Each structure stands twice: as C-alpha cells, then as structure tokens.
Amino acid sequence: MASRSWPLDQPPSTAFDNSSTGGGSTYSVAVSGMKQSGTVIATIPADVATNTLGESNIASTSNDNTVTFDNVAPSVTINQAATLGDPTNASTVNFTVVFSEAVTGFTTGDVLLTGTAGATTAVVSGSGTTYNVAVSGMTQPGTVTVTVPAGVATDAAGNTNTASTSTDNSVMFDNIDPTVQIEQAVGQADPTNASTVNFTVVFSEAVTGFTTGDVLLTGTAGATIATITGGGTTYNVAVSGMTQPETVVLSVPAGVATDAAGNLNTASVSTDNSIAFENIRPTVAINQAPTQTDPTRGSPVNFTVVFSEPVTGFAAGDVTLGGTAGAMAAEVTGSGTTYNVAVSGMTQPGTVTVSVPAGVATDAAGNVNAASTSTDDSVAFDNIEPTVSISDVMQTEGNSGLTDFVFTVSLSKPSLFVTTVHCSTADGTATAGSDYTPLADTILTFNPGEATKMVAVQVNGDTLLEPDETFTLRLATPDGATIADAEGLGTITNDDPKAGPPVKDTQAPTAAAGKLASPPARQKIYRFSVSYTDNVLVSAASIDAKDILIVGPRKIRIVPNRVWPPKANAKSAKATYQFSAPGGAWDYSDNGTYTIWLMGKQVKDSSGNYAAKRSLGKFTAKYAKPRSAKGAAAAAAKVFSTAPISASVAPSATVQKQDPDSLLATLFSSQQVL
C-alpha cells in the first residue's frame, strides 16, 4: 500500500482512503473520502519501495502534488440595482445578481420574471460573481420581480448554482401620471364674505413638489394670493386678496407635482371649484303693500319689504313701528327677498309707519342688511267715523217767487275718506208742491277734508194769510259716518199781514199692534208689526228698538234685536219688530203670558209730539211638557233666574221692580234677552 503524508495545514481526516495501482516505475494513486472543500496533497515518504538491487527509495519531490477539492454549489442573491429608484417609471428596471463564487454559463434567459407589471424581457450582462439583469417590456403599472432558478450557472469545480435568495428583488413600476381633484373645502360657506376662502386638493397618490404658486387663480373676484399647506395626497389652498363681489375659481395645472415614480400630475378636475365671494350688505326697501288702501280704516295695515337678495333671520320684532296711530304689533311673513309686514294694534287715528333697522337679516354670504329706504312707508289710519247732523232753518217765505231755505249738513270732523249721506224732504204742515219744491233722494258727497255741505230747498212765496208751516229735510243711508241728527226742521214763518196766530199741533201719534199669535214650538224668534198714525206725519227716524219692551212670566224682560222702520215720514207708518225666544227656542219652559209695551218718549210725529206709553196687546206661550225626565230637566234649565237683572251697560245699576220705561232705558243697548 502506498504511504501518504499530509501538509501541516491540512487535517488528516480530510481524506482518509487511498489506493495505488501499477508496477515497475509508474504508479497511480487514487484519493477519496474527502469530507469538505479544501486541498488534497499526495507525497511518498522514503524507504517505502525498493528496486531490483534492493535499494530503498528516497522521499518524493513534486511540482504539483496539491489538488483543490470543491463540492459546494455556488449560492446567488438578486436585488434591486443600487441606482434604481423604487417605485420607478423607467422603461428598464435593473437588478444586480451576485454569486458566491465566479460562475460561467449565466446568460440572458436564465432568470425568472414575475410580478404584476407584465415584464417580458430580461437582458443579462456581467461575469464572474456579479451580473446585471436589465428588465423591460412592462405593460402596466405593477411589480417587477426577478429570481434566478437553480442550475443555470457553473463554478470552476463544476458545481451548479442554488436558487437565488433576495432581500429586495421586487420593484414597483408606475408609469401612470397622478390625477388631481380640487373642490371647495368641507365647511366652506358658498357664498361667503370671509376674506379667505379654502379649497381642498386631492391627488390620486402621494406627490411632492406641490407648493404655493402651483395653482391657477381665475374667477371675477380678483383673488391674488393662494397659500398651499398639506402633504402626501391632500393639500389645502387658502385664497385671499379678493377685490370685489364675484367668483373665486381655482385649478391645478399639469406638471406641478411629482409622484414617487417620477410621474408628473395631470391637470385638475373638479365638480365645484368655484366659490361666490360677496362682501356687499343687502339693501332693503319697505313700502305700502300693493293692495293696501291709504287712508284706511282696517287693521292690519300691510307693508311690503323687498331685500336686494335672499335673506334669512328676518322675523317679527325686526321692524320699527312709528307714526301717530299708536301701532303696537307687527307680524312678518314671507321668505327670500320679499316679506309682508302686517301692522295692528292702532290705538287712535293717525299715521302708521314702518322701517327696517340695519343688521336684522343675513344673506347667504353672512352679510347683514343695511337700514331700509322707502318711497312710501306711511299709511293714514282712521277707524273712528265722524257723525253727520243737519241744522234747522226758519225764515219767511216772501210774497212771490222762490226763497232758498239753506240747510247746513255737517260732519263732526273732517274725514280721511269720501263720505256720503242721502237727503230728501218730507211734509210737515207744509205741503210739497204748493208750499215748497220737494227734494227727491239726493246724495251729498264729502271729499276727504271737507266737513260741511249746504242744501237749498226752494219755498214758494205767497200772500195768503196762514199760520207758520213746517217741512223736514231728512238724512239717511250714510256711508263713512253715523247720523247724529237725522232731521232738519224747516219753518216757513208767515210774513203776510193780518195773519192769525200760528196753529200749534199738539196731537200725538197713536199705535196699534197687528195680530199677536202664539209662537210655534222650537221657533227661535217672535216677530210682530205696529201701525203708527198721526194727524201730521209720523217721524220714521224716531222708530227703533227702544220703542218696545216685552214683559213675560218669571220676570222675563226682552227688547227687540231687529227693527224694520218705515222708509219715510208719513201719516200712517208701519214698523216690524223681532226678538229672540227667552231660552233660545220656544218650549215648555217659556210657558206664560207676554205683554208687549209701547214705551213713552220714543215714537214721535214731525211736530215733536210723543206717542203715549201703553200696552199693545198680549200673546200666550203654551207648550206640552216634555215626556222624559231628561227632557224636563233640560227644559227647566232654560227658565231664567228670578234674581234681580243687571244691565250690561250699567253694571252698578240693579234693575228690579221698575216700570217698563225705566227698564227699557237700562236694557235697550244690549238688544238681547236678559
């Protein structure tokens, strides 16, 4: 067996098996059993072999008795190239491949391309331990990943590589420009009067380089300054410097910001990148409402308020009431630009004025209104009608021709309104046609501010011996006034010689009631008529609800609630009276006898003689008793109290055991059942 020796730097256990073959002078030594990479050195010590002479060999010498043993496969790492940006928009993406030892046979096609960017080509360059892989052909944004599979490269010992490992063998490929959207900032009022308006800019991905100066200001408000804050995907742009009320419009041009891959942004899009800037206060005008009459008797008095633009917050209490009518309340209705102010609570005749103070309403931009202006914000108010009366006239008739008897018709005060009253003549002891020219129904018109009108009645002159004669000029049907004195007495005094003393009329009118029937059950009223007769003329103006008092059982006292008097003075005149049933409708509880009294000092003739107080007759109410107890109780509940009757017009006066004249004087104004 051949001997073996090992160098000092090689442990003996590295190779442990050898064998030799051959003969003569040449032998082959086969070494095996290496357990790790390293060197294998073979030497022949002296005296291990003899020649034919028996001589022993000397120790061996060698030019190359060392062999390097390598049985370890080369490892490989692949990572992004040192100069590669990640993410990147470059069309070629580079990776660095490093083998643990020099290899050969690593060429294009020996790498595996994966990822989502759709890379198609990988070009390998380099040698030894270090190579570059240039990847291209990406079809979309995504990842580019490169690996080296096992067995594609061989080291000097013939070992093929293991599969690659990596710490960063994936690159994000992005060739899409970032988009950007700009809108009003959340919470930004539009319209607004704020000196700074805010917009929000949102990029589709994080960008850098977007700074003040990278936006485009347009619109008509004259904005001059845009300050940018924020980072990443989201930024705020604060715009100021507006010089007039108009729009502020903001946009982001293309190419002002860069994403991580180096792509520049596209131009901005927007759904609302315009803000209305308004710093002008809304004006307001207040005037009479189009349908408001002026002057007026009615309440409320209406005014129209018109703002120059829609406002909110304008409500009752936001107007100032003025004038001399003492207006106390104002109700505001409406919205937007137009409102109605209804003024009420006037305490006296006078003017009603309304104004709107500054600062009570706000427009959409937050500006408060200026004080109101007006061309007609005053309405004349008068709810007290004047009274109208007529004078008496006494003068001679003359011996011939016509003499004007001029009556003065007067209002108690000038009115703000057109006021009318009808007038006509009526005979007294004078006879129309022969003694005077009758005046048919004539309308007297008082224009606003007028207080008197003159009416002339022509009297015929004669030389007849006769007593003084009379006629009346009667007022009726007023509009805008009430009558205080309805009749003017015209007295024609005799101016003829030898005339006898005037004959004085002393005969009073008489009265007779029509048929007084029992009222039907459940009827709510009772109506009857009275005929008045006089030797001269019954005064129609003297006939009213005060004439009659109905006295019933259980101290029931009733005055008429409606009267139909005659239309003119006449010797025979008929009036109709109506009153309500004591309990609302005639029934069992009203049973009894009712007496109708004509009151004294009420109905008179044209000479001033009053009809005497007297009973005009009676009627009886008689109805069946209700069958059920419930019905009887209801009927009994209608019976009036027998306590003393207090008049509503004079609460301190108790009416009890009075004669009909006295009772009527207390009760007539209520004209209801007491």
C-alpha positions in Angstrom: 0.0 0.0 0.0 1.3 3.4 -0.8 2.1 5.6 2.1 0.7 9.1 2.4 1.6 12.3 4.2 -0.4 15.5 4.8 0.8 19.0 5.0 0.6 20.7 8.3 -2.3 23.0 7.3 -4.5 20.1 6.2 -6.0 17.9 8.9 -5.5 14.2 8.3 -9.2 13.4 8.5 -10.0 15.4 5.3 -9.0 12.4 3.0 -8.9 9.0 4.6 -8.8 6.5 1.8 -6.2 5.9 -1.0 -5.1 3.1 -3.2 -2.3 2.6 -5.8 -2.2 0.6 -9.0 0.6 -0.1 -11.5 4.1 -1.6 -11.4 7.7 -1.0 -12.3 8.5 2.6 -12.1 5.0 4.1 -12.6 2.0 4.0 -10.3 -1.4 5.8 -10.0 -2.7 7.0 -6.6 -6.5 7.4 -6.2 -7.5 9.5 -3.2 -11.2 9.6 -2.0 -13.2 10.1 1.1 -13.0 14.0 1.2 -15.5 15.4 3.7 -15.3 19.1 2.9 -13.9 21.5 0.4 -10.2 22.1 0.6 -6.9 20.7 -0.8 -5.7 17.1 -1.3 -1.8 16.7 -1.2 -0.1 13.4 -2.0 3.6 12.7 -1.1 5.7 9.4 -1.0 7.9 9.1 2.0 11.4 7.5 1.8 12.0 3.8 2.2 8.6 2.6 1.1 9.7 0.9 -2.1 12.9 -1.0 -3.3 14.3 -1.5 -6.8 15.7 -4.7 -8.1 19.0 -4.1 -6.4 17.2 -3.9 -3.1 17.8 -0.2 -2.8 15.1 1.8 -0.9 13.5 5.0 -2.4 14.2 8.4 -1.2 11.3 10.8 -0.2 9.2 12.1 -3.2 9.5 15.5 -4.7 6.8 17.2 -6.7 5.9 20.2 -9.0 2.1 19.9 -8.4 1.1 17.4 -5.8 -1.8 19.5 -4.4 -5.3 19.3 -5.8 -8.1 21.8 -4.6 -11.3 19.8 -3.8 -14.7 21.8 -4.1 -18.0 20.1 -3.8 -20.2 23.1 -2.6 -22.8 24.6 -5.1 -22.4 28.3 -5.6 -25.2 30.4 -4.0 -26.7 33.5 -5.6 -28.5 36.7 -4.5 -30.5 39.1 -6.6 -31.6 42.5 -5.6 -32.6 45.9 -7.0 -29.6 47.7 -8.6 -28.1 50.2 -6.3 -29.0 53.2 -8.5 -32.6 52.1 -9.2 -35.5 54.2 -7.9 -38.4 52.2 -6.4 -41.1 52.9 -7.4 -39.9 53.9 -10.9 -41.4 54.9 -14.2 -38.2 53.9 -16.1 -38.8 51.6 -19.1 -35.8 49.4 -18.0 -35.5 48.1 -14.4 -32.1 46.9 -13.3 -31.3 44.2 -10.8 -27.8 43.1 -9.5 -27.1 39.3 -9.3 -24.2 38.3 -7.1 -22.9 34.6 -7.0 -20.9 33.4 -4.0 -18.1 32.4 -6.4 -17.3 33.0 -10.0 -19.5 31.1 -12.4 -19.9 30.7 -16.0 -22.9 30.0 -18.2 -25.2 32.6 -16.7 -26.8 34.3 -19.7 -30.0 36.0 -20.9 -32.9 33.6 -20.4 -31.5 32.3 -17.1 -33.8 34.5 -14.9 -37.4 34.1 -14.0 -39.7 37.2 -14.5 -42.8 37.5 -12.3 -44.8 40.4 -10.7 -47.9 42.2 -12.0 -46.4 44.7 -14.4 -46.2 42.2 -17.2 -42.4 42.5 -17.8 -41.4 40.4 -20.9 -37.6 40.8 -21.4 -34.5 40.4 -19.2 -31.0 41.0 -20.5 -28.1 39.6 -18.5 -24.6 41.2 -18.6 -21.6 40.8 -16.4 -19.2 37.9 -15.4 -17.5 36.2 -12.6 -19.5 36.7 -9.4 -21.5 39.8 -10.4 -24.1 40.3 -13.2 -26.7 42.9 -14.1 -30.2 41.9 -15.2 -32.0 44.7 -17.3 -35.8 44.0 -17.3 -38.1 45.7 -19.8 -41.4 45.3 -21.7 -43.7 46.2 -18.7 -47.3 46.6 -20.0 -48.9 48.1 -17.0 -48.2 49.6 -13.5 -47.4 46.9 -11.0 -44.5 44.9 -9.6 -41.4 43.6 -11.4 -39.9 40.6 -9.6 -36.7 38.7 -10.8 -35.4 35.4 -9.4 -32.5 33.1 -10.5 -33.5 29.4 -10.6 -31.0 26.7 -9.5 -28.7 25.0 -12.0 -28.2 27.8 -14.5 -24.6 28.7 -13.8 -21.5 26.5 -13.0 -18.5 27.2 -10.8 -14.9 26.2 -11.7 -15.3 22.9 -9.9 -18.4 22.2 -12.0 -20.9 22.8 -9.2 -24.2 24.4 -10.5 -25.8 27.2 -8.5 -28.6 27.0 -6.0 -31.8 29.0 -6.4 -31.4 32.7 -5.7 -32.2 34.5 -2.4 -33.1 38.1 -2.1 -33.8 40.9 0.3 -35.4 43.2 -2.3 -35.9 41.6 -5.7 -39.2 43.4 -6.4 -39.5 46.9 -7.9 -42.8 48.9 -8.2 -43.2 50.0 -11.8 -45.5 53.1 -12.2 -45.8 54.9 -15.5 -49.3 56.5 -14.7 -49.4 60.2 -14.1 -51.1 61.1 -10.8 -54.5 62.8 -11.2 -55.8 65.6 -9.0 -59.2 66.9 -8.0 -59.9 70.3 -6.4 -63.1 71.2 -4.6 -64.4 73.6 -2.1 -63.1 72.7 1.4 -65.5 70.9 3.7 -67.3 73.5 5.8 -66.5 76.3 3.3 -69.5 78.6 3.0 -70.7 79.4 -0.5 -71.4 82.2 -1.0 -69.2 83.8 1.6 -68.0 87.1 2.8 -64.9 85.7 4.5 -61.6 87.3 3.4 -60.0 83.8 3.0 -61.7 81.0 1.1 -60.5 77.4 1.2 -60.2 74.7 -1.4 -59.1 71.0 -0.9 -56.7 69.5 -3.4 -56.6 65.6 -3.5 -54.0 63.8 -5.7 -54.6 60.1 -6.7 -51.4 59.2 -4.9 -48.8 60.9 -2.7 -46.9 63.6 -4.5 -44.1 66.1 -3.7 -43.2 69.5 -5.1 -46.7 70.9 -4.8 -46.2 74.4 -3.3 -47.5 77.9 -3.3 -47.5 79.2 -6.8 -48.6 75.9 -8.3 -52.3 76.8 -8.6 -54.1 78.9 -11.2 -56.5 81.6 -9.8 -59.3 82.7 -12.0 -62.9 84.0 -11.5 -64.0 87.6 -11.3 -63.5 88.5 -7.7 -59.9 89.5 -8.3 -58.2 87.0 -5.9 -54.4 87.4 -5.8 -53.0 85.1 -3.1 -53.1 81.3 -2.8 -51.3 79.6 0.1 -50.7 75.9 0.0 -50.4 73.6 3.0 -50.5 69.9 3.5 -48.7 66.9 2.1 -48.9 63.4 0.6 -52.2 63.2 -1.3 -54.1 66.0 0.4 -53.5 69.8 0.4 -55.4 72.9 1.4 -55.3 76.1 -0.7 -56.2 79.3 1.2 -57.2 82.0 -1.3 -57.3 85.7 -0.4 -57.0 89.2 -1.8 -60.4 89.4 -3.4 -61.2 93.0 -4.6 -64.9 92.8 -5.5 -68.0 90.6 -5.1 -67.8 87.9 -7.7 -66.4 84.3 -8.1 -63.2 82.7 -6.9 -62.2 79.8 -9.2 -59.1 77.6 -8.5 -57.4 74.9 -10.7 -54.2 72.9 -10.6 -52.3 72.9 -13.9 -50.5 69.8 -15.2 -46.9 69.1 -14.3 -46.6 70.9 -10.9 -46.3 67.8 -8.6 -44.4 64.5 -8.9 -45.2 61.1 -7.5 -42.6 58.7 -6.1 -42.1 57.1 -9.5 -41.3 60.5 -11.1 -44.6 60.9 -12.9 -46.0 64.5 -13.2 -49.6 65.2 -12.4 -52.3 65.8 -14.9 -54.4 69.0 -14.9 -57.0 69.1 -12.1 -60.7 68.1 -12.5 -63.5 69.4 -10.3 -67.2 69.3 -9.6 -67.2 72.5 -7.5 -64.1 74.6 -7.7 -65.9 77.9 -7.7 -67.0 80.0 -4.7 -69.1 83.1 -4.8 -67.4 85.9 -2.8 -69.8 88.6 -1.6 -68.9 91.4 0.8 -71.8 93.8 0.0 -74.6 94.2 2.5 -78.1 93.5 1.2 -80.2 96.6 0.8 -83.9 96.7 1.8 -86.9 98.9 0.7 -90.2 99.0 2.6 -93.3 100.5 1.2 -97.1 100.1 1.4 -98.3 96.8 0.1 -99.8 97.0 -3.4 -103.3 96.2 -2.2 -103.1 98.5 0.9 -105.6 101.3 0.8 -104.4 104.7 2.0 -106.1 106.1 4.0 -107.6 103.0 5.7 -110.0 102.1 8.5 -109.0 98.5 8.5 -106.5 96.6 10.6 -103.9 95.2 9.9 -102.1 97.7 7.8 -99.8 95.9 5.3 -96.3 96.8 4.1 -94.1 95.0 1.6 -90.4 94.6 2.4 -88.1 93.8 -0.5 -84.4 92.9 0.0 -81.8 93.2 -2.8 -81.1 89.5 -2.4 -82.5 86.5 -0.4 -82.0 86.8 3.3 -82.8 84.8 6.5 -83.5 85.7 10.1 -86.0 88.4 9.3 -88.9 87.9 11.7 -91.4 89.6 13.9 -89.6 92.1 16.2 -87.2 93.1 13.4 -89.2 96.2 12.3 -89.5 99.6 13.9 -93.1 100.9 14.2 -93.7 104.6 14.1 -96.4 107.2 13.2 -99.1 108.8 15.4 -101.7 106.0 15.3 -100.0 104.1 18.2 -99.4 100.8 16.3 -98.3 98.1 18.8 -97.8 94.9 16.8 -96.1 93.7 13.6 -96.3 90.2 12.1 -93.7 89.3 9.5 -94.4 86.6 6.8 -92.5 85.7 3.7 -89.1 84.4 2.7 -86.2 85.0 0.3 -86.2 88.6 -1.0 -89.9 89.5 -0.2 -91.8 89.8 3.0 -95.1 91.2 4.3 -95.3 93.2 7.5 -98.9 93.3 8.9 -99.2 96.1 11.5 -102.0 96.1 14.1 -102.9 97.4 17.5 -103.5 101.0 16.4 -105.0 103.0 19.3 -106.1 106.2 17.6 -106.4 107.8 14.2 -103.1 108.9 12.8 -100.2 107.6 10.6 -98.7 104.1 10.6 -95.0 104.0 9.6 -92.6 101.0 9.4 -88.9 100.8 8.9 -86.3 98.0 9.0 -83.2 98.7 11.0 -79.7 97.6 9.9 -78.4 94.2 11.0 -81.6 92.2 11.4 -81.3 89.9 8.3 -78.4 88.0 6.8 -77.7 87.0 3.2 -76.2 83.6 2.2 -72.7 85.0 2.5 -73.3 86.2 6.0 -73.6 89.9 5.3 -76.2 91.7 7.4 -78.6 94.2 5.8 -78.3 98.0 5.7 -81.2 100.1 7.1 -84.3 100.3 4.9 -85.1 103.1 2.5 -88.6 103.9 1.3 -90.7 106.0 -1.1 -94.0 105.4 0.7 -93.8 103.8 4.1 -96.6 105.7 5.8 -100.3 104.9 5.8 -103.0 107.2 7.2 -105.3 105.3 9.7 -108.7 106.4 11.0 -111.1 103.9 12.5 -113.4 106.5 14.1 -116.2 107.5 11.8 -117.5 111.1 12.1 -121.1 111.8 12.9 -123.3 113.8 10.5 -126.0 116.2 11.5 -128.3 118.8 9.9 -129.3 122.3 11.0 -132.8 123.7 11.3 -133.9 126.7 9.2 -136.5 129.3 10.0 -137.3 132.2 7.7 -140.1 134.0 5.8 -141.4 132.7 2.5 -141.7 136.0 0.7 -144.7 137.2 -1.2 -143.7 135.8 -4.6 -141.1 133.8 -6.4 -138.8 131.3 -4.7 -136.9 131.6 -1.5 -134.0 129.3 -0.7 -134.1 127.6 2.7 -130.4 126.6 3.1 -129.7 123.7 5.5 -126.2 123.0 6.7 -125.2 119.4 6.8 -122.0 119.0 8.9 -119.5 116.2 9.8 -118.3 116.2 13.4 -114.7 116.1 12.0 -113.2 116.1 8.5 -112.7 112.5 7.3 -109.8 110.9 5.5 -112.3 109.2 3.3 -115.1 110.1 0.9 -118.2 110.3 3.0 -121.8 110.3 1.6 -125.3 110.7 3.0 -128.7 110.7 1.4 -131.2 113.5 2.0 -134.8 114.2 0.9 -137.7 116.4 2.0 -140.8 115.3 3.8 -144.1 117.3 4.5 -144.9 118.6 7.9 -147.7 121.1 7.9 -146.3 122.5 4.7 -147.3 120.7 1.5 -144.8 119.8 -1.2 -145.6 121.4 -4.5 -147.7 124.2 -3.2 -145.6 125.4 -0.3 -142.1 124.3 -1.4 -140.3 122.4 -4.1 -139.7 118.8 -2.8 -136.2 117.5 -2.9 -136.0 113.9 -4.1 -133.4 111.5 -2.8 -130.1 113.3 -3.2 -126.6 112.1 -2.3 -124.3 114.6 -0.6 -120.6 113.8 -1.0 -117.9 115.0 1.4 -114.5 114.7 -0.1 -111.6 114.0 2.3 -111.0 117.0 4.4 -114.5 118.5 3.9 -116.8 119.0 6.8 -119.9 120.9 5.6 -122.3 120.9 2.8 -125.2 123.3 2.0 -128.5 122.0 0.8 -131.1 124.6 -0.5 -134.9 123.8 -0.5 -136.9 126.4 -2.5 -140.0 127.7 -0.8 -142.8 129.3 -2.8 -143.7 132.9 -1.8 -147.4 133.9 -1.5 -149.6 136.5 0.1 -152.0 134.1 1.8 -152.9 134.6 5.4 -151.8 131.3 7.0 -150.0 130.1 10.1 -146.3 129.1 10.1 -145.8 125.9 8.3 -143.1 123.2 8.5 -141.3 120.6 6.4 -138.3 118.4 7.2 -135.0 117.7 5.3 -134.2 114.1 6.4 -130.7 112.4 6.3 -130.5 108.7 5.6 -128.1 105.9 4.5 -124.8 107.4 5.5 -121.6 105.8 4.2 -118.4 106.6 6.2 -120.3 108.3 9.0 -123.1 107.8 11.5 -126.1 110.1 11.8 -126.3 112.2 15.0 -129.2 114.4 13.9 -131.3 112.9 11.1 -133.8 115.7 10.5 -133.5 119.4 9.8 -136.8 121.3 10.5 -137.7 124.0 8.0 -140.1 126.5 9.4 -141.8 128.8 7.0 -142.8 131.8 9.0 -145.8 133.8 7.8 -144.9 137.3 6.6 -148.3 138.2 5.3 -150.3 141.0 7.1 -153.3 140.1 9.2 -152.2 136.6 9.6 -153.8 134.8 12.6 -151.7 133.3 15.3 -149.9 130.1 14.3 -151.8 126.9 15.0 -149.7 124.5 17.1 -150.0 120.8 16.5 -150.5 119.0 19.9 -151.9 115.7 18.7 -149.6 112.7 19.5 -149.3 109.6 17.2 -151.3 106.5 18.1 -150.1 102.9 17.8 -151.8 99.6 17.3 -150.2 96.1 17.1 -151.0 93.6 14.4 -152.2 90.1 15.2 -150.3 88.6 18.2 -150.3 84.8 17.7 -148.6 82.2 19.9 -145.1 81.4 18.6 -144.7 77.8 17.2 -142.8 75.4 19.4 -139.0 75.4 18.8 -139.1 78.6 16.8 -136.2 80.9 17.8 -137.8 84.3 17.2 -141.0 86.2 17.5 -142.0 88.9 15.0 -144.9 91.3 15.1 -145.8 94.7 13.5 -147.1 98.0 14.9 -149.0 100.6 12.9 -148.5 104.3 13.8 -150.9 107.0 12.8 -150.7 110.8 13.2 -152.7 113.8 12.0 -149.5 115.3 10.5 -146.6 112.9 10.0 -145.1 110.1 12.0 -141.3 110.6 12.3 -139.7 107.5 10.7 -136.3 108.4 12.3 -137.8 108.1 15.8 -138.7 104.4 15.3 -136.1 102.0 16.7 -135.5 99.1 19.1 -136.1 101.4 22.1 -139.8 101.6 21.3 -140.8 98.2 22.6 -140.4 96.1 25.8 -141.9 92.6 26.1 -142.7 91.6 29.7 -143.2 87.9 30.4 -143.6 85.4 33.3 -140.9 84.9 35.9 -139.6 88.5 35.5 -138.6 87.9 31.8 -137.8 91.1 30.1 -137.0 91.2 26.4 -136.2 94.0 23.9 -136.2 93.6 20.1 -133.0 92.6 18.4 -134.1 93.8 15.0 -136.4 96.5 13.7 -137.7 97.3 10.2 -138.8 101.0 10.4 -140.8 102.9 7.7 -138.7 104.4 4.9 -140.1 107.9 5.2 -142.3 110.2 7.3 -146.0 109.5 6.7 -149.3 110.0 8.4 -149.6 106.2 8.6 -146.4 104.3 9.1 -145.8 100.6 9.8 -142.8 99.1 11.7 -141.9 95.5 12.2 -140.1 94.2 15.4 -138.3 91.0 16.1 -137.0 89.4 19.3 -135.4 86.1 20.3 -137.1 83.4 22.3 -136.2 83.7 26.0 -134.2 80.4 26.1 -133.1 80.3 22.5 -136.2 78.4 21.2 -139.8 78.4 22.4 -140.6 75.4 24.5 -142.3 74.3 27.8 -140.0 76.3 30.0 -141.3 79.5 28.3 -145.0 78.9 29.0 -146.9 82.0 30.2 -148.4 85.3 29.0 -146.3 88.0 27.4 -147.3 91.7 27.3 -146.0 94.0 24.5 -145.4 97.5 25.8 -145.0 100.7 23.7 -142.6 102.8 25.6 -143.2 106.5 26.3 -140.9 109.3 24.9 -139.9 107.1 21.9 -142.1 107.4 18.8 -143.0 111.0 17.8 -144.5 113.0 15.0 -142.9 115.7 12.9 -144.2 118.3 15.4 -142.4 116.6 18.3 -145.4 115.0 20.0 -144.6 111.6 21.5 -146.9 108.6 21.4 -148.1 107.7 25.0 -146.9 104.6 26.8 -149.4 101.8 26.5 -149.8 98.0 26.3 -150.2 97.0 22.6 -151.5 93.5 23.5 -150.6 90.1 24.8 -149.8 86.6 23.5 -149.6 83.3 25.2 -146.9 80.7 25.0 -148.3 77.2 25.8 -146.4 74.0 25.0 -146.6 70.4 26.1 -144.4 69.2 29.0 -141.5 67.0 27.8 -142.2 63.3 28.2 -138.8 62.2 29.5 -137.2 63.3 32.8 -134.1 64.2 30.9 -136.2 66.5 28.6 -137.9 68.0 31.5 -134.6 68.8 33.2 -133.3 70.4 30.1 -136.4 72.5 29.7 -136.3 73.5 33.3 -132.7 74.5 32.9 -133.8 77.2 30.4 -136.0 79.0 32.9 -134.4 82.3 33.7 -133.3 83.1 37.2 -135.6 85.2 39.3 -132.7 87.1 40.7 -132.5 90.9 40.0 -131.5 91.6 36.4 -128.3 93.7 36.0 -127.9 95.7 32.8 -124.7 95.1 30.9 -124.5 98.9 30.0 -124.6 99.9 33.7 -123.2 97.1 35.9 -123.7 99.2 39.1 -127.5 99.7 38.5 -129.7 96.8 39.5 -132.9 96.5 37.6 -135.7 95.3 39.8 -139.4 96.2 40.1 -139.0 99.0 37.5 -141.7 100.3 35.2 -141.3 99.3 31.6 -140.0 102.8 30.5 -137.2 102.8 33.2 -136.3 99.1 32.5 -136.0 99.7 28.7 -133.8 102.7 29.2 -131.4 100.4 31.0 -131.6 97.5 28.7 -132.1 98.8 25.1 -128.4 99.0 24.1 -127.8 95.2 24.5 -130.9 94.3 22.4 -130.9 90.8 23.7 -132.9 88.7 26.2 -131.8 89.4 29.7 
